[in-house]
Amino acid sequence: MNETNAEIGWEEARATNRENWEDRVPLHEVAYGLDAYDDPAHLSDVVRTDLAALAPFLPSESLAGLDLCHLQCHIGTDTVSLARAGAIVTGVDFSPSALHAASKLAERAGVDATWVETDVLDARRVVTGDFDVVYTSIGTITWLDDLDRWAAQIVALLRPGGTFFIRDGHPQLYALDEDSPTLTLRYPYFGDGTAQQWDDEYTYVGDGTLAHPRTYEWPHPLSEILGSLLRAGLRLLHFDEGKTLPWRFSQRMIEVPGGFAWPEAEQNLVPCTYTIIARRD
Ligand SMILES: C[S@@+](CC[C@H](N)C(=O)[O-])C[C@H]1O[C@@H](n2cnc3c(N)ncnc32)[C@H](O)[C@@H]1O
């Protein structure tokens, strides 16, 4: 893919990213398999996987009756799934088209949800109420420049005793060359504050091209991710690394139950995801 380093301010980067995410919504509404949510028992694979990890840390090992804030909820497939698992859900995203699609999906699925349009880095100022669970997963924090500001939102959204959950692409995975015929390092693992500027007219699922192909992302090493949460005052309950991904990071990945993985001989060489569960005491 076409990537360069860019000195760009947050506001300009965020506006550029927002245009790109707006363009992706109609393509994802086709590609995400929304008809499956007509079955009232259907949960997304992402939420099924995440619930198995999260449940042991919840009161009664269930989301039933808990207030949950879903950061970067996109078109709501995971938010609807979290509601079906019993949570009272608020979905947060900066893309009005994504939230419109999410509210249509929730209505069609017969699920109650609140949708809030905001930059996740301003979420505490804009979202009403406090939460037992703050959840975010798969394709989230590389879109953010400042993880200390992100972690401060999470702590401020949580009630005392509340639980934070994230599962996302592993920063070691993101350092690999997605186009190489072998596992080859290409991009920085450690960030230096500058953004990676990408120009890609395609999105990660579905057909069609994007009118706004430019995006900005920031590499965040594990030390920065965990450090930001600990500095904000959260207590680490659980940390894990996984060998499968819900999207095809590289064309060399093979389909496996629950998503995609490197060819078998390479699966122990590099992690695909990390999971963090932490608590506000
Ligand atoms: C890959 S999706 C993650 C959602 C989920 N894993 C899914 O596939 O449905 C990333 C989402 O982050 C949102 N996003 C990106 N930057 C954001 C920001 N600064 N504030 C709020 N939302 C943001 C995008 O609009 C998009 O909906």
The ligand as an SDF file (V2000), in Angstrom:
LIG
                    3D

 27 29  0  0  0  0  0  0  0  0999 V2000
  -13.0410   -0.1960   11.7510 C   0  0  0  0  0  0  0  0  0  0  0  0
  -14.3610    0.7000   12.4580 S   0  0  0  0  0  0  0  0  0  0  0  0
  -14.3840   -0.0780   14.0190 C   0  0  0  0  0  0  0  0  0  0  0  0
  -15.7290   -0.6340   14.3390 C   0  0  0  0  0  0  0  0  0  0  0  0
  -15.9940   -2.1170   14.3580 C   0  0  0  0  0  0  0  0  0  0  0  0
  -14.8680   -2.9340   14.6510 N   0  0  0  0  0  0  0  0  0  0  0  0
  -16.6700   -2.5380   13.0940 C   0  0  0  0  0  0  0  0  0  0  0  0
  -16.0070   -3.1190   12.2070 O   0  0  0  0  0  0  0  0  0  0  0  0
  -17.8690   -2.3270   12.9650 O   0  0  0  0  0  0  0  0  0  0  0  0
  -13.6230    2.2450   12.8980 C   0  0  0  0  0  0  0  0  0  0  0  0
  -14.6510    3.3160   13.2850 C   0  0  0  0  0  0  0  0  0  0  0  0
  -13.9530    4.3680   13.9610 O   0  0  0  0  0  0  0  0  0  0  0  0
  -14.5850    5.5880   13.6230 C   0  0  0  0  0  0  0  0  0  0  0  0
  -13.6250    6.6460   13.9560 N   0  0  0  0  0  0  0  0  0  0  0  0
  -12.4020    6.8620   13.4260 C   0  0  0  0  0  0  0  0  0  0  0  0
  -11.8090    7.9080   14.0350 N   0  0  0  0  0  0  0  0  0  0  0  0
  -12.6840    8.3640   14.9650 C   0  0  0  0  0  0  0  0  0  0  0  0
  -12.6620    9.4320   15.9110 C   0  0  0  0  0  0  0  0  0  0  0  0
  -11.6120   10.2540   16.0200 N   0  0  0  0  0  0  0  0  0  0  0  0
  -13.7320    9.5970   16.7200 N   0  0  0  0  0  0  0  0  0  0  0  0
  -14.8180    8.7790   16.6220 C   0  0  0  0  0  0  0  0  0  0  0  0
  -14.9060    7.7660   15.7310 N   0  0  0  0  0  0  0  0  0  0  0  0
  -13.8500    7.5600   14.9200 C   0  0  0  0  0  0  0  0  0  0  0  0
  -14.9520    5.4390   12.1600 C   0  0  0  0  0  0  0  0  0  0  0  0
  -15.9800    6.3050   11.7640 O   0  0  0  0  0  0  0  0  0  0  0  0
  -15.3650    3.9570   12.1040 C   0  0  0  0  0  0  0  0  0  0  0  0
  -16.7500    3.8620   12.2510 O   0  0  0  0  0  0  0  0  0  0  0  0
  1  2  1  0
  2  3  1  0
  2 10  1  0
  3  4  1  0
  4  5  1  0
  5  6  1  0
  5  7  1  0
  7  8  2  0
  7  9  1  0
 10 11  1  0
 11 12  1  0
 11 26  1  0
 12 13  1  0
 13 14  1  0
 13 24  1  0
 14 15  1  0
 14 23  1  0
 15 16  2  0
 16 17  1  0
 17 18  1  0
 17 23  2  0
 18 19  1  0
 18 20  2  0
 20 21  1  0
 21 22  2  0
 22 23  1  0
 24 25  1  0
 24 26  1  0
 26 27  1  0
M  CHG  2   2   1   9  -1
M  END
$$$$
